[in-house]
C-alpha cells in the first residue's frame, strides 16, 4: 500500500470537501492508504458512511487549524497540536509515507517543512514549483510560485537547478532547457535581479537558453522557468484565470477538446505545487481546492 498524509484543514470550501476528495481517491486507487488529519468526528463519520474498509485509512484527530491569519513562525516555535504540524512531524518519522498534501497556509507549510522536516544540504529555504501545461512537451516547470518574494540572483539559479533535478526525475529529460522570465528575450532586458541572474545562469552548467517572456511560458520553448515568487505567483494565477476563460468560451463541436482544455487549466483538477528542497515530499494545493483537486493531487504525487 502507498501511504499519503492528508491535512484536511485550510480549504475555502471546508474540511468536508477535502475529506471527500480523500475518500474518492481511495475508491479510485486500489493500493492507496491515507492518513487523515483534522476533526476526528467529521472524518470518522464521512469514512464510516463511505463503506471503505478500516485498513485503508487512519485518522489523527486535531481541532487546531493553522490558518492564513497565523504568523508562519508560530509553527516553528510551537502549535504542535495543529493538523499541519502533526502531519509534518509524522512525515519526517514515517519512511513508508510517500508525502503530505495540504491546502493550508503556504507560509505555515513552508516554515513548518523547514523546521520539522529539514532542507536538503546547502539550502536555506524551499522553493514552490508548479507544472504549467504547454502543447509541446506537455508541462513546463515554473518556480518560484510564491515562497520567495524577494530572492537574490543566486537564488534564481538555485531555483533553476532544483527545477531541473525535479524535471529530470519526473520526466526523464537529461538536460532540461532553462529560461529566465523577463520583459524581453534580449540579455539586456530586465531589472537588476534579472540582469544579474542572467549572467550567473549563462556561466552555470545548466542548459540555459536565455530570457523568456510571458508568452513563452506555455509554448514549450523551455522545460524550466525561474523567476521570483511575486512574479511567479501573479503569473500562475493569471494563467489559471485565462485558461478557465478560454475553456468557457470554447464552442468546439468536439466535446473532448473542451474537456481536455478544462482539465489542463482548471486548478481544482490539476493537483498542486511541490515544495522543492525539503527532505520529504510536501505538496501545497490551492486554497480553493475541491474534492477533485485532492484526487488529482494524490495521483500527481503517486505518479
C-alpha positions as CSV (number, residue, x, y, z in Angstrom):
1,X,0.0,0.0,0.0
2,X,1.2,3.5,-0.8
3,X,0.6,5.9,2.1
4,X,-0.2,9.6,1.8
5,X,-0.8,12.1,4.6
6,X,-3.7,14.5,4.1
7,X,-4.2,17.7,6.1
8,X,-7.9,18.3,5.9
9,X,-7.9,21.9,7.2
10,X,-7.2,25.0,5.1
11,X,-9.5,24.8,2.1
12,X,-12.0,27.7,1.4
13,X,-14.8,25.1,0.9
14,X,-14.1,23.5,4.3
15,X,-12.7,20.2,5.6
16,X,-15.6,18.1,4.4
17,X,-14.7,18.7,0.7
18,X,-11.0,17.7,1.3
19,X,-12.1,14.6,3.2
20,X,-14.5,13.6,0.4
21,X,-11.6,14.0,-2.0
22,X,-9.5,11.7,0.0
23,X,-12.4,9.2,0.0
24,X,-12.7,9.5,-3.7
25,X,-9.0,8.9,-4.2
26,X,-9.2,5.8,-2.0
27,X,-12.1,4.5,-4.2
28,X,-10.1,5.1,-7.4
29,X,-6.7,3.9,-6.3
30,X,-6.7,0.3,-5.0
31,X,-3.2,0.4,-3.3
32,X,-3.7,3.8,-1.6
33,X,-3.7,4.3,2.2
34,X,-4.5,7.8,3.5
35,X,-3.9,9.2,7.0
36,X,-6.4,12.0,7.6
37,X,-5.5,14.8,9.9
38,X,-8.3,17.1,11.3
39,X,-11.6,17.0,13.0
40,X,-11.8,13.4,14.2
41,X,-15.6,13.1,14.4
42,X,-16.2,14.6,11.0
43,X,-13.6,12.5,9.3
44,X,-14.9,9.3,11.1
45,X,-18.5,10.0,10.1
46,X,-17.7,10.5,6.4
47,X,-15.4,7.5,6.3
48,X,-17.9,5.2,8.0
49,X,-20.5,6.4,5.6
50,X,-18.2,5.6,2.6
51,X,-18.1,1.9,3.4
52,X,-14.3,1.7,2.9
53,X,-12.6,-0.9,5.0
54,X,-10.9,0.5,8.0
55,X,-7.5,-0.9,6.9
56,X,-7.4,1.6,4.0
57,X,-7.1,4.7,6.2
58,X,-6.1,6.2,9.6
59,X,-7.5,9.2,11.4
60,X,-5.4,11.5,13.6
61,X,-7.6,13.9,15.4
62,X,-6.9,17.7,15.8
63,X,-9.2,20.6,16.3
64,X,-6.5,23.2,15.9
65,X,-6.1,24.7,12.4
66,X,-3.0,26.6,11.2
67,X,-4.7,29.4,9.2
68,X,-3.6,32.1,6.8
69,X,-4.1,34.7,9.5
70,X,-1.5,33.0,11.8
71,X,2.1,34.1,11.7
72,X,4.0,31.3,9.9
73,X,6.8,31.5,12.5
74,X,4.3,30.2,15.1
75,X,4.6,26.7,13.6
76,X,8.3,26.9,14.1
77,X,8.0,27.8,17.8
78,X,5.1,25.6,18.6
79,X,1.5,24.9,17.6
80,X,2.3,21.2,17.9
81,X,-1.3,20.3,18.1
82,X,-2.3,21.7,14.7
83,X,-3.1,19.2,12.0
84,X,-0.4,20.7,9.8
85,X,2.3,20.3,12.5
86,X,1.2,16.8,13.4
87,X,1.3,15.7,9.7
88,X,4.7,17.3,9.1
89,X,6.1,15.5,12.2
90,X,4.7,12.2,11.1
91,X,6.1,12.6,7.6
92,X,9.6,13.1,9.0
93,X,9.3,9.9,11.1
94,X,7.4,7.6,8.7
95,X,9.6,6.5,5.9
96,X,6.7,4.5,4.4
97,X,4.8,7.7,3.6
98,X,5.1,9.0,0.1
99,X,4.3,12.6,1.1
100,X,2.0,15.2,2.6
101,X,-0.8,17.1,0.9
102,X,-2.2,20.3,2.4
103,X,-4.5,23.2,1.4
104,X,-3.4,25.2,4.4
105,X,-1.3,28.3,4.9
106,X,1.5,28.4,2.3
107,X,3.8,30.3,4.8
108,X,3.0,27.9,7.6
109,X,3.6,24.9,5.4
110,X,6.9,26.2,4.2
111,X,8.2,27.2,7.6
112,X,6.9,24.1,9.1
113,X,8.6,22.0,6.5
114,X,11.9,23.6,7.1
115,X,11.6,23.4,10.9
116,X,10.1,20.0,11.3
117,X,11.4,18.0,8.3
118,X,14.5,19.9,7.2
119,X,16.1,21.0,4.0
120,X,18.5,19.3,1.6
121,X,22.1,20.2,2.3
122,X,23.1,23.7,1.2
123,X,19.6,25.2,1.0
124,X,18.3,28.0,3.2
125,X,14.7,27.6,2.1
126,X,12.5,25.5,-0.2
127,X,11.0,26.8,-3.5
128,X,7.4,26.4,-4.7
129,X,7.1,24.7,-8.1
130,X,4.1,24.4,-10.3
131,X,3.6,22.5,-13.6
132,X,2.2,24.6,-16.4
133,X,0.6,22.9,-19.5
134,X,2.0,23.5,-22.9
135,X,1.2,21.9,-26.3
136,X,4.8,20.8,-27.0
137,X,6.4,18.9,-24.0
138,X,3.1,18.9,-22.1
139,X,4.4,20.5,-18.9
140,X,6.7,23.4,-18.0
141,X,8.1,23.7,-14.5
142,X,7.6,27.2,-13.2
143,X,9.4,28.3,-10.0
144,X,9.2,30.1,-7.7
145,X,5.4,30.5,-7.4
146,X,5.1,32.3,-4.1
147,X,7.6,31.1,-1.5
148,X,10.3,33.8,-2.1
149,X,9.0,37.2,-3.0
150,X,12.4,39.0,-3.0
151,X,15.1,36.4,-3.8
152,X,18.7,37.1,-4.9
153,X,20.1,36.4,-8.3
154,X,21.9,33.3,-6.9
155,X,18.6,32.2,-5.5
156,X,17.1,32.2,-9.1
157,X,20.0,30.0,-10.2
158,X,19.3,27.6,-7.3
159,X,15.6,27.6,-8.3
160,X,16.5,26.6,-11.8
161,X,18.8,23.9,-10.5
162,X,16.1,22.4,-8.3
163,X,13.6,22.6,-11.1
164,X,16.0,20.7,-13.4
165,X,16.5,18.0,-10.8
166,X,12.8,17.7,-10.4
167,X,12.1,17.7,-14.2
168,X,14.7,15.1,-14.8
169,X,13.4,12.8,-12.1
170,X,9.8,13.2,-13.2
171,X,10.1,13.2,-17.0
172,X,13.5,11.6,-17.6
173,X,14.9,14.6,-19.5
174,X,18.6,14.6,-19.0
175,X,19.3,18.3,-19.6
176,X,16.2,20.4,-19.2
177,X,16.1,23.7,-21.1
178,X,16.1,26.6,-18.6
179,X,14.6,30.0,-19.2
180,X,14.8,33.2,-17.1
181,X,11.5,35.1,-17.0
182,X,11.9,38.7,-18.1
183,X,10.3,41.5,-20.1
184,X,12.2,40.7,-23.2
185,X,14.3,37.9,-24.7
186,X,17.4,40.1,-25.1
187,X,20.1,39.7,-22.4
188,X,20.0,43.4,-21.7
189,X,16.3,43.3,-20.8
190,X,15.1,43.1,-17.2
191,X,15.6,44.6,-13.8
192,X,18.8,44.3,-11.7
193,X,17.7,40.9,-10.4
194,X,17.1,39.5,-13.8
195,X,20.3,41.0,-15.3
196,X,22.5,39.6,-12.6
197,X,20.7,36.2,-12.7
198,X,21.2,36.1,-16.5
199,X,25.0,36.4,-16.0
200,X,25.1,33.7,-13.4
201,X,22.9,31.3,-15.4
202,X,25.0,31.9,-18.5
203,X,28.1,30.9,-16.6
204,X,26.5,27.9,-14.9
205,X,26.5,24.3,-16.1
206,X,22.7,24.4,-16.7
207,X,21.2,24.2,-20.2
208,X,20.3,27.9,-20.1
209,X,18.6,29.1,-23.3
210,X,18.3,32.8,-22.2
211,X,15.5,35.1,-21.2
212,X,11.9,34.1,-21.9
213,X,8.8,36.2,-21.9
214,X,5.3,35.6,-20.6
215,X,4.2,34.4,-24.0
216,X,6.9,31.7,-23.8
217,X,5.6,30.1,-20.6
218,X,3.1,27.9,-22.4
219,X,4.6,27.4,-25.9
220,X,7.1,24.6,-25.0
221,X,10.2,26.8,-25.6
222,X,11.8,25.6,-22.4
223,X,11.3,23.0,-19.7
224,X,12.1,25.0,-16.5
225,X,11.4,28.7,-15.9
226,X,12.9,30.5,-13.0
227,X,11.6,33.8,-11.5
228,X,10.9,35.4,-8.2
229,X,7.9,34.3,-6.1
230,X,6.0,37.5,-6.5
231,X,6.1,37.4,-10.3
232,X,5.6,33.6,-10.4
233,X,2.5,33.7,-8.2
234,X,0.9,36.5,-10.2
235,X,1.7,34.7,-13.5
236,X,0.4,31.4,-12.2
237,X,-3.0,32.8,-11.1
238,X,-3.3,34.8,-14.4
239,X,-2.7,31.6,-16.4
240,X,-5.4,29.8,-14.3
241,X,-7.9,32.6,-14.9
242,X,-7.1,32.8,-18.7
243,X,-7.4,29.1,-19.1
244,X,-10.8,29.0,-17.4
245,X,-11.9,31.8,-19.6
246,X,-10.8,30.0,-22.8
247,X,-12.4,26.8,-21.6
248,X,-15.7,28.6,-21.0
249,X,-15.6,30.3,-24.4
250,X,-14.7,27.2,-26.4
251,X,-17.5,26.3,-28.7
252,X,-15.9,23.3,-30.4
253,X,-18.3,20.7,-31.6
254,X,-15.9,18.1,-30.3
255,X,-16.6,17.9,-26.5
256,X,-13.3,16.1,-25.8
257,X,-11.3,19.2,-26.8
258,X,-13.2,21.3,-24.3
259,X,-12.9,18.6,-21.6
260,X,-9.1,18.3,-22.2
261,X,-8.6,22.1,-22.1
262,X,-10.7,22.4,-18.9
263,X,-8.8,19.6,-17.2
264,X,-5.4,21.1,-18.0
265,X,-6.2,24.6,-16.9
266,X,-8.6,24.1,-14.1
267,X,-6.5,24.3,-10.9
268,X,-9.2,22.4,-9.0
269,X,-8.5,19.4,-11.2
270,X,-4.7,19.7,-11.7
271,X,-3.3,18.8,-8.3
272,X,-0.9,21.0,-6.5
273,X,2.6,22.6,-6.3
274,X,5.6,20.9,-4.8
275,X,8.0,22.4,-2.2
276,X,11.3,21.5,-3.7
277,X,14.3,21.2,-1.4
278,X,12.5,19.6,1.5
279,X,13.9,16.2,2.6
280,X,10.4,14.7,2.1
281,X,7.7,15.3,-0.5
282,X,5.3,18.1,0.5
283,X,2.6,19.4,-1.8
284,X,0.5,22.6,-1.4
285,X,-2.9,22.6,-3.1
286,X,-4.9,25.7,-3.8
287,X,-7.0,27.2,-1.0
288,X,-10.0,27.0,-3.4
289,X,-9.5,23.3,-3.8
290,X,-12.4,20.9,-4.0
291,X,-12.7,17.1,-3.9
292,X,-11.4,16.7,-7.5
293,X,-8.3,18.6,-6.5
294,X,-7.5,16.2,-3.8
295,X,-7.8,13.2,-6.2
296,X,-5.7,14.9,-8.8
297,X,-3.1,15.8,-6.2
298,X,-2.9,12.3,-4.9
299,X,-2.5,10.9,-8.4
300,X,0.2,13.6,-9.2
301,X,2.1,12.7,-6.1
302,X,1.9,9.0,-6.7
303,X,2.8,9.4,-10.4
